[in-house]
Amino acid sequence: MILTRQILIQMAIFAVIATTALAIMVFGYMRLPAMLGVGEYRITVELPETGGLYPRSNVTYRGVEVGIVDSVSLTDSGVAAVLSLKSDTRIPADVDVEIHSVSSVGEQFVQLIPRSGNGPDLKDGDVIPRDRATVPTDINTVLDMTNRGLEAIPRDNLKTVVDEAYIAVGGLGPELRRLVTGSTTLAIDARKNLDSLTTLIDQSQPVLDSQTDTADSIQAWAANLASITGQLQSQDPAVAGILDKGPGAAEETRALIDRLQPTLPIVLANLVSIGEVAVTYQPSLEQLLVLLPQGTAVTQAVGVHKRNTKQDYKGDALVFNLNLVIPALPAPIPLPPQQLPPPCTTGFLPAQQQRVPTFEDYPDRPAGDLYCRVPQDGPFNVRGARNLPCVAVPGKRAPTWQQCESDEYYVPLNDGYNWKGDPNATLSGQSVPHVPPGESPAEPPPPPSPVPPPIAAAEYDPASGTYVGPDGHVYTQADLARGATEEQTWQTMLLPPTGN
């Protein structure tokens, strides 16, 4: 038989195609190298049951196919599945095994889920224990439970559900298609950024743990948010009014702030200082607010007796003279008939330095503080400055805020029964007026200037011109006599007299 050139070419092409098909069948479908153990390694997975798994099922790691199920066999405690994995894929040994179905009719595959990326890798002969493997629920059980659930639903209601579902999705084909297309695009992008996503998943455990630890707080926040939204819903007209009138009010507020701009910062700065004082004196302010209603009631009550009468000129029915017995006072000290404590004069200026009320000038105030400086438990002026409570230092009482904030304590001048106000009579070394801690005492006044000699007036004898001077001596002014022969001029009156 003669083989032409055309026949030889056709036979050569056929041989190439047959060889290629054979190679694809041997290496691609039959996986002959894998059957011989080339480029792959085997591990064993212990399962409680097959879960529909069969030989040659796919094995995936993070969504990527990395091998197949080589065999599934029974053991004394369950099922052992041998997985043939590719050697060029690194898989951590710390993994979980889950059996899933590609569809509702079967086609199970094995999914390897890493617990962490650290530690050793899987190697030939490793065994994954049963407690780290899960199998899906039997499809027959699912179908049976679904059938029971559908039977429990009345047919009319089920028909209503189907009709409502049709109404819900009917005519939404383009939108559903866009949704599916977007999901596919999202899956493709996720596949491109698989490493970043897996890292995010691996490192999200601390964040999820923190959410679990703060579950109570999140639940309380959600409950409070639900309460707020409920209030907003119930007060919908008021909220609508705020939203309607809010822009106008905001514009008025802005205009007001613009008008107050020159002075508002100064006022706010001053309010900061006032706020600090208010925080410090908060207990006192609270006490004032507590006593204010009672004080107002007492103030209103003092005029009840003259209400709707013409007796306003008689004054109010309020007297501060309390007839109390004070056993702490010594017996020799007599009290007024109404048993009022005697006035306190200790710590004030002496009588010779006090101003006469008729003077209308206003000299400088003496440096320091003037107040009743007797013991704090003395009966004199019991509500005086010495008994003022130090708000910033609980338990301490002092006459000034400087002494309250210092380490010094109040020291009286005397017991109050002996007057003491003259600085020269102070035995305790304290000055009067009292100088607060940290301040230097005032400089002493300059010494008084010499007193000029007093102007004396004396009667004289016009007959002889003699008179007695302030020193007791007798002087003669000759030109004062009626019969004087000396010249009587105003110049001679300036000349000193001659004594006898």
Helices and strands as residue ranges (DSSP letters): H 5-23, I 24-29, H 32-35, E 40-47, E 58-61, E 64-74, E 79-86, E 95-103, E 106-114, E 127-128, G 130-132, E 133-134, H 139-152, H 155-169, H 173-192, H 194-203, H 205-213, H 215-234, H 236-260, H 264-280, H 282-301, G 304-306, G 312-314, G 351-353, G 385-387, H 401-404, G 423-425, E 460-461, E 466-468, E 474-476, G 478-480, G 492-494, E 498-499
